[in-house]
């Protein structure tokens, strides 16, 4: 399946109108994992040089980010086989989520298996394909065919040759000790753009799973107060676990729909709205199902969050608005909406992306240009 086939025709046309000749490069990049896989050093517990030394002892090859002092990255390996490779082995089909994980080096577990060739037995070499037939990896079956389908847990296939290889981090002792958080480079830039300090009352409106919240806490050296909210009980519980692992102590978690934020009667100094979005910038994307209609509906949904933020920000306060998507409606058009609600655009303290589409003082990250996820950041002040 070519990258053109991975995107609905109306979305391909949308990208071509928005990005011109660059659209093809963008779509091709979205099909692959990021070239540089970033983690954030947790400076509440360690330093970059100490963590790099620990990671080397754990068998990894960390490199320093040239942009952020707390940034470390690992270089992607692969592709390990061509797109038209046909190994001719028994086939295990995995769901989209599991396939995207295997595609970048993860093992295949039983819950991710959709169907198998019936003759597969433990020890057989197999090929792993996504629901549309794309080869994502090759490995050794650790279960028989029937067990793969019926089991709700356990390793189904030990992946020996993924299409690409990114480091597996969650089993490392350094991860368990909370010495780092896996976070993309653009996502790390967000907290710096917010410029938090311990005197600020800060609200993170869509905080789960806690990456940006914990980064803000880190920049504040665990001082001051951050209110972090999410409407999902499970996501909030996972956020709490992450904050505990990282040693974050200045966050108050609130379970609520952030669109109702004004009901709390708070006037915040700074608000981060990492808005729920279509996630069109997330990589890798074996295929995309969203269309321009989804973009329009999501952009309307986001405006309710923006309006709640405006009402809950003190005069002179700062709103940082970010998304992990590529569309105009969810990004620059929503910034224009915010400008009509009494906010003004501000320059960003760190600017390593590209100017926006039709607006210079916003920051876009393109997967093909910046070797990152697709991402957007705007900084606004209440007049």
Secondary structure as GFF3:
##gff-version 3
##sequence-region A 1 383
A	DSSP	three_ten_helix	4	6	.	.	.	ID=ss1
A	DSSP	alpha_helix	9	19	.	.	.	ID=ss2
A	DSSP	three_ten_helix	20	22	.	.	.	ID=ss3
A	DSSP	alpha_helix	23	30	.	.	.	ID=ss4
A	DSSP	beta_strand	36	41	.	.	.	ID=ss5
A	DSSP	alpha_helix	48	57	.	.	.	ID=ss6
A	DSSP	beta_strand	63	64	.	.	.	ID=ss7
A	DSSP	beta_strand	71	75	.	.	.	ID=ss8
A	DSSP	beta_strand	77	78	.	.	.	ID=ss9
A	DSSP	beta_strand	90	94	.	.	.	ID=ss10
A	DSSP	alpha_helix	96	102	.	.	.	ID=ss11
A	DSSP	beta_strand	108	109	.	.	.	ID=ss12
A	DSSP	three_ten_helix	110	112	.	.	.	ID=ss13
A	DSSP	beta_strand	113	116	.	.	.	ID=ss14
A	DSSP	beta_strand	125	129	.	.	.	ID=ss15
A	DSSP	beta_strand	135	141	.	.	.	ID=ss16
A	DSSP	alpha_helix	145	150	.	.	.	ID=ss17
A	DSSP	beta_strand	155	162	.	.	.	ID=ss18
A	DSSP	beta_strand	164	165	.	.	.	ID=ss19
A	DSSP	alpha_helix	173	176	.	.	.	ID=ss20
A	DSSP	beta_strand	180	182	.	.	.	ID=ss21
A	DSSP	alpha_helix	185	194	.	.	.	ID=ss22
A	DSSP	beta_strand	201	204	.	.	.	ID=ss23
A	DSSP	alpha_helix	211	219	.	.	.	ID=ss24
A	DSSP	beta_strand	225	230	.	.	.	ID=ss25
A	DSSP	alpha_helix	233	246	.	.	.	ID=ss26
A	DSSP	beta_strand	251	255	.	.	.	ID=ss27
A	DSSP	three_ten_helix	258	264	.	.	.	ID=ss28
A	DSSP	beta_strand	268	274	.	.	.	ID=ss29
A	DSSP	alpha_helix	292	311	.	.	.	ID=ss30
A	DSSP	beta_strand	313	323	.	.	.	ID=ss31
A	DSSP	alpha_helix	332	339	.	.	.	ID=ss32
A	DSSP	beta_strand	343	345	.	.	.	ID=ss33
A	DSSP	beta_strand	354	355	.	.	.	ID=ss34
A	DSSP	beta_strand	363	365	.	.	.	ID=ss35
A	DSSP	alpha_helix	367	370	.	.	.	ID=ss36
A	DSSP	beta_strand	375	382	.	.	.	ID=ss37
###
